[in-house]
């Protein structure tokens, strides 16, 4: 889910709280069983006794081995099907995919590139909700060298090639039906839709109409142009989809340092031509900050889309703040308020929470569509004693005052990173997806890695200096109240090789030689509370990325098992299930990354000498149609 070759150097900030590296060194989890450290023996024994009476929830399947080759692997007894691949026509009148004769017009009617987030939404009134529904899929970024004959770099593309790449961004909404054992797209469906960087959108929430959102495209600051850099996302209980704009800084050219937003852009990591990795600004003035200096303020938001209503104008929900959003998870608190957890995916950035002002009303769609426009935004500061506090990011409270440059809540959400700096938030190791366990109600924060963490010399209590493997935290709301100001936190897994002392990896003591992983990126829960973990970056160590699944409680807590292995160059993104848990959809993003259109390292999934590798959505199922993992 990284997008491009992400530069994780920390953006300059006005204040830095205690680095998370120092906090982790002070607190060794009392609940996570350790494998690969001196603490493993006694602690594993005590924890084993304490959890022996808890139910076994871990899924059962024959574990895959680590490896790296050109194809996709699933466990024995499972099958996989490519449901959608880059360039597949998704409308009845769309052109067939021809990588040698591609055009922007054709791409606008075809499945986009580098699919990431996937949601399956059952069709309303469907007799079998697990066999008919909509797939809503993000398209995070383009790769010029993999998309075009001749393998040009991002600055060597023609205007038509640049426009093809632009049309390959955004989202695809596609109706699918299960016919026999196979999933089929429905090209004639009225639900099918492409959302691109040119799709008209609107702003809602505190920043709507603010002067800092006024551009040539939107003189009133109430409209926006499209969405791009879309990484993760989430379904809402009221049937919409939230999509997260992440590495949007790569799309803008011009001299950001010469604009009135110089300081804000610098904190965001948006430096115009200095970091641009897209030619859009050469051909379309909206992405040139010299011509439209406020255009960068239109990117970095959570966008809400109604996939069942083609007339619904997507909404950028400004109350949720502006950053490099990896994703967001939606939880209905016991009091009915909507809680969103969000991660800002860059080294030393933060974990955020939003709590709606008004309560969710089941069945009241009109009311629920306004829930994300009013509420309290906050950011987490972790303490060494296993507690943490949510600091409100609210105008007039704490540091969010005119003395610090905030004139309204609009300024707070536009400069959410600055507000979090001043609040004393804890800089984290690339917080990506944050998911709520449907069984325990605990929150699991997935942190991919942080290669920039400064090693703490001669400090043996710190096992994770130069954190290249990442880890997963467990956040615990008191009495299940996710509105609470104070939470508890614990470690769940420190990723890495448990046989390498230098990694300081921590898992259940029974971890297999193929059960360990590196660089957890995103995931989901099944109804038993098992966490399905997808990785991004394991291949840098010669092992394919994929999916591992682990119980989060009981005697097999923190015992991941290898379920799916990606083709060479690819990562796996966004595992999601049908309601009966008999099909899992997920994205295979950027297969062959690091090679080229002309000399690819794999030709998955077609293995056709005339086709390059194609990012795809796959469906995984048991041969006997059993529940996944059973």
C-alpha positions as CSV (number, residue, x, y, z in Angstrom):
1,X,0.0,0.0,0.0
2,X,3.0,2.3,-0.1
3,X,2.5,3.8,-3.5
4,X,5.5,4.7,-5.7
5,X,8.9,4.3,-4.0
6,X,7.8,6.1,-0.9
7,X,10.2,8.5,0.8
8,X,9.6,7.9,4.5
9,X,11.8,10.7,5.7
10,X,9.9,12.5,8.5
11,X,8.3,15.8,7.6
12,X,9.6,18.7,9.6
13,X,7.5,19.5,12.7
14,X,7.1,22.2,15.3
15,X,7.2,19.9,18.2
16,X,8.2,16.3,18.8
17,X,6.9,14.2,21.7
18,X,8.6,11.2,23.2
19,X,9.6,8.9,20.3
20,X,7.7,5.6,20.3
21,X,11.0,3.8,20.2
22,X,11.7,5.0,23.8
23,X,8.2,4.1,25.0
24,X,8.4,0.5,23.6
25,X,11.7,-0.1,25.3
26,X,10.1,0.7,28.7
27,X,7.2,-1.7,28.2
28,X,7.5,-5.4,27.4
29,X,4.1,-6.8,26.8
30,X,2.7,-9.0,29.6
31,X,0.2,-10.5,27.3
32,X,2.2,-11.2,24.2
33,X,4.1,-14.5,24.3
34,X,7.7,-13.9,23.2
35,X,9.7,-16.1,20.8
36,X,13.3,-15.2,20.0
37,X,14.2,-13.2,23.2
38,X,15.6,-14.1,26.6
39,X,12.2,-13.4,28.1
40,X,10.4,-16.2,26.2
41,X,10.8,-19.1,28.7
42,X,9.2,-18.0,31.9
43,X,6.7,-15.6,30.4
44,X,5.5,-18.2,27.8
45,X,4.9,-20.7,30.6
46,X,2.9,-18.3,32.7
47,X,0.8,-17.1,29.8
48,X,0.2,-20.6,28.6
49,X,-1.3,-21.5,32.0
50,X,-3.4,-18.4,32.1
51,X,-4.9,-18.9,28.6
52,X,-5.2,-22.7,28.6
53,X,-8.9,-22.5,29.4
54,X,-9.8,-20.0,26.7
55,X,-11.4,-21.2,23.5
56,X,-9.4,-22.2,20.5
57,X,-10.3,-19.8,17.6
58,X,-7.3,-20.1,15.3
59,X,-8.2,-21.2,11.7
60,X,-7.0,-24.6,10.4
61,X,-5.3,-25.0,7.0
62,X,-2.1,-26.4,5.7
63,X,0.4,-23.6,6.1
64,X,2.2,-22.3,3.0
65,X,6.0,-22.1,2.9
66,X,8.0,-18.9,2.4
67,X,9.1,-18.5,-1.1
68,X,9.4,-16.2,-4.1
69,X,8.3,-17.0,-7.7
70,X,6.2,-15.7,-10.5
71,X,2.7,-16.9,-9.4
72,X,0.1,-16.7,-6.6
73,X,-0.1,-19.5,-4.1
74,X,-3.0,-20.6,-1.8
75,X,-3.1,-23.4,0.7
76,X,-3.8,-27.0,-0.2
77,X,-7.6,-27.4,-0.7
78,X,-8.1,-23.8,-1.7
79,X,-8.6,-22.2,-5.1
80,X,-8.2,-18.7,-6.5
81,X,-9.8,-16.9,-9.4
82,X,-8.9,-13.6,-11.0
83,X,-12.1,-11.6,-10.9
84,X,-10.9,-8.3,-12.2
85,X,-7.6,-7.3,-13.8
86,X,-6.2,-4.0,-15.0
87,X,-7.8,-3.1,-18.3
88,X,-10.8,-5.4,-18.1
89,X,-13.9,-3.8,-19.6
90,X,-16.4,-3.0,-16.9
91,X,-19.1,-1.6,-19.2
92,X,-21.0,-3.3,-22.0
93,X,-19.6,-0.7,-24.5
94,X,-16.0,-0.7,-23.2
95,X,-13.1,-1.6,-25.4
96,X,-11.2,-4.9,-24.9
97,X,-7.9,-4.4,-23.3
98,X,-4.9,-4.0,-25.6
99,X,-1.8,-2.8,-23.9
100,X,-0.2,-1.8,-27.2
101,X,-3.2,0.3,-28.3
102,X,-4.4,1.7,-25.0
103,X,-6.0,5.2,-24.8
104,X,-7.3,7.4,-22.0
105,X,-10.8,7.0,-23.4
106,X,-10.6,3.3,-23.3
107,X,-9.0,3.3,-19.8
108,X,-11.9,5.4,-18.5
109,X,-14.2,2.5,-19.2
110,X,-11.9,-0.2,-17.9
111,X,-10.7,-1.5,-14.5
112,X,-8.0,0.8,-13.2
113,X,-4.4,0.1,-12.2
114,X,-2.7,-0.9,-9.0
115,X,-5.9,-1.9,-7.1
116,X,-5.6,-1.6,-3.3
117,X,-8.6,-1.4,-1.0
118,X,-11.5,-3.8,-1.8
119,X,-15.0,-3.8,-0.3
120,X,-17.8,-6.3,-1.1
121,X,-21.3,-4.9,-0.6
122,X,-24.2,-7.3,-1.1
123,X,-26.9,-6.1,-3.5
124,X,-29.9,-4.7,-1.7
125,X,-32.7,-7.3,-1.5
126,X,-30.4,-10.0,-2.9
127,X,-31.8,-13.5,-2.1
128,X,-28.2,-14.7,-1.5
129,X,-26.2,-11.7,-0.2
130,X,-22.9,-13.7,-0.4
131,X,-23.3,-14.4,-4.2
132,X,-24.3,-11.0,-5.6
133,X,-22.8,-7.7,-4.8
134,X,-20.7,-4.7,-5.7
135,X,-16.9,-4.7,-5.5
136,X,-15.6,-1.2,-4.7
137,X,-11.9,-1.0,-5.4
138,X,-9.3,1.7,-5.0
139,X,-6.6,2.3,-7.6
140,X,-3.7,3.8,-5.7
141,X,-1.0,4.8,-8.3
142,X,0.4,4.2,-11.7
143,X,3.7,2.8,-12.8
144,X,4.8,4.2,-16.2
145,X,7.5,1.6,-16.8
146,X,5.0,-1.3,-16.2
147,X,2.1,0.2,-18.1
148,X,3.5,1.4,-21.5
149,X,5.4,-0.3,-24.3
150,X,9.0,1.0,-24.3
151,X,8.9,1.2,-20.5
152,X,9.2,5.0,-20.1
153,X,9.9,6.6,-16.8
154,X,7.3,9.0,-15.2
155,X,8.9,12.0,-17.0
156,X,9.2,10.2,-20.4
157,X,5.5,9.7,-21.0
158,X,3.5,11.4,-23.7
159,X,0.4,13.5,-22.9
160,X,-1.8,10.5,-24.0
161,X,0.2,8.1,-21.8
162,X,-0.1,10.5,-18.8
163,X,-3.8,10.8,-19.4
164,X,-4.1,7.0,-19.5
165,X,-2.4,6.9,-16.1
166,X,-4.7,9.5,-14.8
167,X,-7.8,7.6,-15.9
168,X,-6.3,4.4,-14.2
169,X,-6.5,6.2,-10.8
170,X,-9.5,6.6,-8.5
171,X,-11.9,3.8,-8.0
172,X,-13.9,1.1,-9.8
173,X,-17.4,0.0,-8.8
174,X,-18.4,-3.3,-10.4
175,X,-21.3,-5.6,-9.9
176,X,-20.3,-9.2,-9.6
177,X,-22.3,-12.4,-9.3
178,X,-21.3,-15.9,-8.3
179,X,-22.3,-18.4,-11.0
180,X,-21.6,-21.9,-10.0
181,X,-18.1,-21.8,-8.5
182,X,-16.9,-18.7,-10.5
183,X,-17.4,-15.0,-10.0
184,X,-18.5,-13.0,-13.1
185,X,-18.6,-9.3,-13.6
186,X,-21.9,-7.8,-14.9
187,X,-20.9,-5.3,-17.6
188,X,-24.5,-4.2,-18.2
189,X,-25.1,-3.4,-14.5
190,X,-26.3,0.2,-13.8
191,X,-24.2,0.2,-10.7
192,X,-20.9,0.0,-12.6
193,X,-18.9,3.2,-12.3
194,X,-15.5,4.7,-12.6
195,X,-14.4,7.5,-10.3
196,X,-11.3,9.3,-11.4
197,X,-9.2,12.4,-10.7
198,X,-11.6,14.3,-12.9
199,X,-14.8,13.2,-11.1
200,X,-16.6,16.2,-9.6
201,X,-16.7,16.1,-5.8
202,X,-17.8,18.4,-3.0
203,X,-16.5,19.4,0.4
204,X,-18.4,19.0,3.7
205,X,-17.5,19.7,7.3
206,X,-15.6,22.6,8.9
207,X,-13.3,23.4,5.9
208,X,-16.1,23.7,3.3
209,X,-16.0,27.1,1.7
210,X,-12.8,28.2,3.6
211,X,-10.5,30.6,1.7
212,X,-7.7,28.0,1.8
213,X,-9.8,25.7,-0.4
214,X,-10.5,28.3,-3.1
215,X,-9.0,27.5,-6.4
216,X,-9.6,28.3,-10.1
217,X,-11.6,25.1,-10.3
218,X,-13.6,26.0,-7.1
219,X,-13.7,29.7,-6.5
220,X,-16.1,29.2,-3.6
221,X,-14.0,26.4,-2.0
222,X,-17.0,24.0,-1.9
223,X,-16.2,21.8,-4.9
224,X,-13.2,19.5,-5.6
225,X,-11.7,17.7,-8.6
226,X,-11.6,14.0,-8.2
227,X,-9.6,11.7,-6.0
228,X,-6.3,10.0,-6.4
229,X,-3.5,8.3,-4.3
230,X,-6.3,6.1,-2.8
231,X,-4.9,3.5,-0.5
232,X,-7.1,1.8,2.1
233,X,-10.7,2.5,3.1
234,X,-13.7,1.0,4.8
235,X,-17.4,0.3,4.5
236,X,-19.8,2.2,6.7
237,X,-22.8,0.7,8.5
238,X,-25.1,2.9,6.4
239,X,-23.9,1.3,3.1
240,X,-21.4,3.8,1.8
241,X,-17.6,3.5,1.3
242,X,-14.8,5.6,2.7
243,X,-11.7,5.9,0.6
244,X,-8.4,7.3,1.9
245,X,-6.1,9.7,-0.1
246,X,-2.5,8.9,0.9
247,X,0.6,9.9,-1.1
248,X,-1.0,12.8,-2.9
249,X,2.2,14.9,-2.7
250,X,3.7,13.1,-5.7
251,X,1.1,14.5,-8.1
252,X,1.8,18.2,-7.9
253,X,4.4,20.2,-9.8
254,X,5.4,23.8,-9.3
255,X,7.2,25.7,-6.6
256,X,5.3,24.9,-3.3
257,X,7.9,27.0,-1.4
258,X,6.8,30.1,-3.2
259,X,3.1,29.8,-2.2
260,X,1.3,31.3,0.8
261,X,1.0,27.7,2.0
262,X,4.7,27.1,2.1
263,X,4.9,26.1,5.8
264,X,1.8,23.9,5.6
265,X,3.0,22.1,2.4
266,X,6.4,21.6,4.0
267,X,4.9,19.9,7.0
268,X,2.8,17.7,4.7
269,X,5.8,16.7,2.6
270,X,4.4,18.4,-0.5
271,X,7.3,20.2,-2.2
272,X,5.9,20.5,-5.7
273,X,8.4,19.7,-8.5
274,X,11.0,18.6,-5.9
275,X,9.1,15.4,-5.1
276,X,6.6,15.1,-8.0
277,X,6.6,11.6,-9.6
278,X,3.8,12.3,-12.0
279,X,3.7,14.3,-15.2
280,X,0.1,15.5,-14.6
281,X,1.1,19.0,-13.9
282,X,2.9,19.3,-17.3
283,X,-0.4,18.7,-19.1
284,X,-3.2,19.8,-16.7
285,X,-2.8,23.1,-14.9
286,X,-4.9,22.0,-11.8
287,X,-1.8,20.0,-10.7
288,X,0.6,22.8,-11.1
289,X,1.0,24.8,-7.9
290,X,2.5,27.8,-9.8
291,X,-0.9,28.3,-11.4
292,X,-3.2,27.0,-8.6
293,X,-1.3,27.3,-5.3
294,X,-4.3,26.1,-3.2
295,X,-4.9,22.9,-5.3
296,X,-2.7,20.8,-3.0
297,X,-5.2,21.6,-0.2
298,X,-7.8,19.6,-2.1
299,X,-5.9,16.4,-1.5
300,X,-5.2,14.2,1.6
301,X,-8.8,13.7,2.7
302,X,-11.2,10.9,3.5
303,X,-13.8,10.7,0.7
304,X,-17.3,9.2,1.1
305,X,-18.9,7.5,-1.9
306,X,-22.4,5.9,-2.2
307,X,-21.8,3.0,-4.6
308,X,-25.5,2.3,-5.0
309,X,-26.3,5.8,-6.2
310,X,-24.7,6.9,-9.5
311,X,-26.0,10.5,-8.9
312,X,-24.3,10.8,-5.5
313,X,-21.5,13.3,-5.6
314,X,-18.6,12.0,-3.6
315,X,-17.9,14.0,-0.5
316,X,-14.5,15.0,1.0
317,X,-15.2,14.8,4.8
318,X,-13.0,17.6,6.1
319,X,-13.9,17.0,9.8
320,X,-11.7,13.9,9.6
321,X,-8.6,15.9,9.0
322,X,-6.0,16.1,6.2
323,X,-2.9,13.9,6.2
324,X,-1.5,10.9,4.3
325,X,-4.4,8.7,5.2
326,X,-3.7,5.0,4.9
327,X,-7.3,4.1,5.9
328,X,-10.0,4.4,8.5
329,X,-12.1,1.9,10.4
330,X,-15.7,2.6,11.5
331,X,-17.1,1.5,14.8
332,X,-20.5,2.1,16.4
333,X,-19.9,2.9,20.1
334,X,-22.3,1.4,22.6
335,X,-23.9,4.9,23.0
336,X,-24.5,5.0,19.2
337,X,-21.9,7.5,18.2
338,X,-19.7,6.7,15.3
339,X,-15.9,6.3,16.0
340,X,-13.3,6.3,13.3
341,X,-9.7,5.3,13.8
342,X,-7.1,6.6,11.3
343,X,-3.4,6.2,10.6
344,X,-1.1,8.7,8.9
345,X,1.3,6.6,6.9
346,X,4.7,8.2,7.2
347,X,7.6,7.7,9.5
348,X,7.0,9.4,12.9
349,X,3.4,10.4,12.1
350,X,0.3,9.8,14.3
351,X,-2.8,7.8,15.2
352,X,-6.0,9.7,15.1
353,X,-9.6,9.2,16.2
354,X,-12.9,10.9,15.3
355,X,-16.1,10.6,17.4
356,X,-19.3,11.9,15.8
357,X,-21.4,14.5,17.6
358,X,-24.6,12.7,16.7
359,X,-25.7,9.1,17.0
360,X,-26.1,6.5,14.3
361,X,-29.7,5.7,13.5
362,X,-30.2,2.3,11.8
363,X,-32.1,2.7,8.6
364,X,-32.0,6.5,8.6
365,X,-29.7,7.0,5.6
366,X,-30.2,10.7,5.3
367,X,-29.3,11.3,8.9
368,X,-26.3,8.9,8.8
369,X,-24.8,10.6,5.7
370,X,-24.1,13.7,7.8
371,X,-22.5,11.9,10.8
372,X,-18.9,12.5,9.7
373,X,-19.3,16.3,9.5
374,X,-19.5,17.1,13.2
375,X,-17.6,15.6,16.0
376,X,-14.3,15.6,18.0
377,X,-11.0,14.9,16.3
378,X,-8.2,13.7,18.5
379,X,-4.7,12.3,18.4
380,X,-2.9,9.7,20.6
381,X,-0.1,10.1,23.1
382,X,1.3,6.9,24.5
383,X,2.7,6.5,28.0
384,X,5.3,4.1,29.3
385,X,2.9,2.6,31.9
386,X,0.6,1.0,29.2
387,X,-1.9,3.9,29.1
388,X,-2.5,6.5,26.5
389,X,-4.5,9.7,26.1
390,X,-6.5,11.1,23.2
391,X,-5.7,14.8,22.9
392,X,-8.6,16.8,21.3
393,X,-7.7,18.7,18.1
394,X,-10.5,21.3,18.6
395,X,-10.2,25.0,17.9
396,X,-10.0,27.0,21.1
397,X,-8.8,24.1,23.1
398,X,-5.2,23.2,24.0
399,X,-2.8,24.5,21.4
400,X,-5.4,25.0,18.7
401,X,-5.6,28.7,19.2
402,X,-4.9,31.9,17.2
403,X,-1.6,32.2,19.0
404,X,-0.5,29.1,17.1
405,X,-1.9,30.2,13.8
406,X,-5.3,28.5,14.0
407,X,-8.2,30.9,13.2
408,X,-11.0,28.3,13.1
409,X,-11.6,24.5,13.1
410,X,-11.0,24.7,9.3
411,X,-7.4,25.6,10.0
412,X,-7.1,22.7,12.5
413,X,-8.3,20.0,10.1
414,X,-6.3,21.4,7.1
415,X,-3.2,21.5,9.2
416,X,-4.0,18.4,11.3
417,X,-0.4,17.3,11.5
418,X,0.7,20.7,12.9
419,X,-2.1,20.5,15.5
420,X,-1.0,17.0,16.5
421,X,2.6,18.2,16.8
422,X,1.6,20.9,19.2
423,X,-0.7,18.6,21.2
424,X,2.3,16.3,22.1
425,X,1.2,13.3,20.1
426,X,3.5,10.3,20.0
427,X,5.4,9.9,16.7
428,X,4.7,6.3,15.4
429,X,6.4,3.8,13.1
430,X,4.3,4.4,10.0
431,X,0.7,3.7,11.3
432,X,-1.3,2.2,8.4
433,X,-4.5,0.4,8.9
434,X,-6.3,0.4,12.3
435,X,-9.0,-2.2,12.8
436,X,-11.5,-3.0,15.5
437,X,-11.9,-6.7,16.6
438,X,-15.6,-7.5,16.3
439,X,-15.3,-10.0,19.2
440,X,-13.3,-8.2,21.8
441,X,-13.8,-4.6,20.7
442,X,-10.1,-4.1,21.0
443,X,-8.4,-1.9,18.4
444,X,-5.4,-3.3,16.5
445,X,-3.0,-0.7,15.0
446,X,-0.7,-2.0,12.2
447,X,2.6,-0.2,11.9
448,X,4.6,-1.3,8.9
449,X,8.2,-0.2,9.8
450,X,10.3,2.8,10.5
451,X,13.7,2.7,8.9
452,X,14.5,6.2,10.2
453,X,14.2,5.4,13.9
454,X,17.5,6.4,15.5
455,X,19.3,3.5,17.2
456,X,19.6,3.9,20.9
457,X,23.3,3.2,21.5
458,X,24.2,0.9,24.4
459,X,20.6,0.5,25.4
460,X,19.8,-3.3,25.4
461,X,16.2,-2.6,26.6
462,X,15.3,-1.3,23.2
463,X,14.9,-4.2,20.8
464,X,13.6,-2.2,17.8
465,X,16.0,0.4,16.8
466,X,16.1,0.7,13.0
467,X,12.7,-0.9,12.9
468,X,12.6,-2.6,9.4
469,X,10.0,-5.2,10.3
470,X,7.1,-3.3,11.9
471,X,4.8,-4.4,14.6
472,X,1.1,-4.5,15.7
473,X,-0.3,-2.8,18.8
474,X,-3.5,-3.6,20.7
475,X,-5.5,-0.6,22.0
476,X,-8.1,-1.2,24.7
477,X,-11.0,1.1,25.4
478,X,-12.1,1.1,29.1
479,X,-15.4,-0.9,29.5
480,X,-15.7,-0.9,25.7
481,X,-16.3,2.8,25.6
482,X,-14.4,4.1,22.5
483,X,-15.2,7.7,23.4
484,X,-13.1,7.5,26.5
485,X,-10.2,9.9,26.9
486,X,-7.8,7.3,28.3
487,X,-7.1,3.9,26.9
488,X,-4.7,1.1,27.6
489,X,-2.3,-0.3,25.1
490,X,-0.3,-3.5,24.7
491,X,1.9,-5.1,22.0
492,X,0.5,-7.9,20.0
493,X,3.3,-8.8,17.6
494,X,6.8,-7.5,16.8
495,X,7.4,-8.7,13.3
496,X,10.7,-10.2,12.0
497,X,12.6,-13.5,12.1
498,X,12.5,-15.0,15.6
499,X,15.7,-16.9,14.9
500,X,17.6,-13.7,14.4
501,X,18.4,-12.1,17.8
502,X,19.0,-8.8,16.1
503,X,15.4,-8.7,14.9
504,X,14.0,-8.9,18.5
505,X,10.8,-10.5,17.0
506,X,8.0,-11.5,19.3
507,X,5.4,-14.1,18.6
508,X,3.8,-17.1,20.2
509,X,6.5,-19.6,21.1
510,X,5.1,-22.2,18.7
511,X,5.7,-20.0,15.6
512,X,6.7,-22.1,12.6
513,X,9.6,-21.3,10.3
514,X,7.0,-20.0,7.8
515,X,4.7,-18.2,10.2
516,X,6.8,-15.2,10.8
517,X,6.5,-12.1,8.5
518,X,7.9,-8.6,8.0
519,X,6.2,-5.3,7.3
520,X,2.6,-5.8,8.2
521,X,0.5,-3.3,6.2
522,X,-3.2,-3.9,6.5
523,X,-5.7,-6.6,7.4
524,X,-9.2,-7.6,8.5
525,X,-11.0,-9.7,11.1
526,X,-13.1,-12.7,10.7
527,X,-16.1,-13.3,13.0
528,X,-14.0,-15.3,15.5
529,X,-11.6,-12.4,16.0
530,X,-8.8,-13.8,14.0
531,X,-6.6,-11.1,12.4
532,X,-5.8,-11.6,8.7
533,X,-2.6,-9.7,8.1
534,X,-1.3,-8.6,4.7
535,X,2.3,-7.4,4.3
536,X,4.2,-5.0,2.1
537,X,8.0,-5.1,2.0
538,X,8.8,-8.7,2.9
539,X,10.2,-9.2,-0.6
540,X,13.1,-6.9,0.2
541,X,14.4,-9.8,2.3
542,X,13.9,-12.3,-0.5
543,X,10.5,-13.6,0.7
544,X,7.2,-12.9,-1.1
545,X,4.6,-10.8,0.5
546,X,1.3,-12.3,1.4
547,X,-1.3,-13.0,4.1
548,X,-0.8,-14.5,7.5
549,X,-3.7,-15.2,9.9
550,X,-3.5,-15.2,13.7
551,X,-5.7,-15.6,16.7
552,X,-5.8,-12.5,18.9
553,X,-6.7,-14.3,22.1
554,X,-6.7,-17.8,23.6
555,X,-3.9,-20.3,23.7
556,X,-2.8,-19.5,20.1
557,X,-2.8,-15.7,20.4
558,X,0.0,-14.1,18.3
559,X,0.6,-17.4,16.4
560,X,0.4,-16.3,12.8
561,X,0.2,-18.9,10.0
562,X,1.0,-18.3,6.3
563,X,-2.1,-18.4,4.2
564,X,-1.4,-16.7,0.8
565,X,1.8,-15.9,-1.2
566,X,2.0,-13.1,-3.7
567,X,3.7,-13.3,-7.2
568,X,7.1,-11.7,-7.6
569,X,7.1,-7.9,-7.1
570,X,3.5,-7.8,-5.7
571,X,1.9,-7.1,-2.4
572,X,-1.4,-8.3,-1.1
573,X,-3.9,-5.7,0.0
574,X,-7.3,-5.5,1.7
575,X,-8.5,-9.0,2.4
576,X,-12.3,-8.9,2.8
577,X,-15.0,-11.5,3.1
578,X,-18.5,-12.2,1.8
579,X,-21.1,-12.3,4.6
580,X,-21.0,-16.1,4.7
581,X,-17.1,-16.0,4.9
582,X,-16.9,-18.5,2.1
583,X,-15.1,-16.1,-0.3
584,X,-12.3,-13.8,0.4
585,X,-11.5,-11.0,-2.1
586,X,-8.1,-9.3,-2.0
587,X,-5.9,-7.2,-4.3
588,X,-2.7,-8.3,-5.9
589,X,-1.0,-5.0,-6.4
590,X,2.0,-4.1,-8.6
591,X,3.0,-7.6,-9.7
592,X,6.5,-7.4,-11.3
593,X,7.3,-4.1,-9.6
594,X,10.9,-3.2,-10.1
595,X,11.0,-4.6,-13.6
596,X,9.4,-3.2,-16.8
597,X,6.7,-3.6,-19.4
598,X,9.3,-4.9,-21.9
599,X,11.1,-7.2,-19.5
600,X,8.8,-8.1,-16.7
601,X,9.9,-10.3,-13.8
602,X,6.5,-12.1,-14.0
603,X,3.6,-12.1,-16.4
604,X,1.0,-13.0,-13.8
605,X,-1.9,-13.5,-14.1
606,X,-2.2,-14.1,-17.9
607,X,1.3,-15.5,-18.5
608,X,0.8,-14.3,-22.1
609,X,3.9,-13.1,-23.9
610,X,1.9,-10.2,-25.3
611,X,0.7,-8.9,-22.0
612,X,2.5,-7.3,-19.1
613,X,1.7,-8.3,-15.5
614,X,-1.6,-6.9,-14.4
615,X,-2.7,-5.8,-11.0
616,X,-5.9,-7.8,-10.1
617,X,-8.6,-8.6,-7.6
618,X,-8.7,-12.3,-6.8
619,X,-11.3,-14.4,-5.0
620,X,-10.1,-17.2,-2.7
621,X,-12.3,-20.1,-1.7
622,X,-12.2,-23.6,-0.3
623,X,-12.6,-26.4,-2.8
624,X,-15.5,-27.7,-0.8
625,X,-16.9,-24.2,-0.2
626,X,-16.2,-24.2,3.5
627,X,-15.8,-21.1,5.6
628,X,-12.3,-19.6,5.0
629,X,-9.7,-21.0,7.3
630,X,-11.9,-23.8,8.6
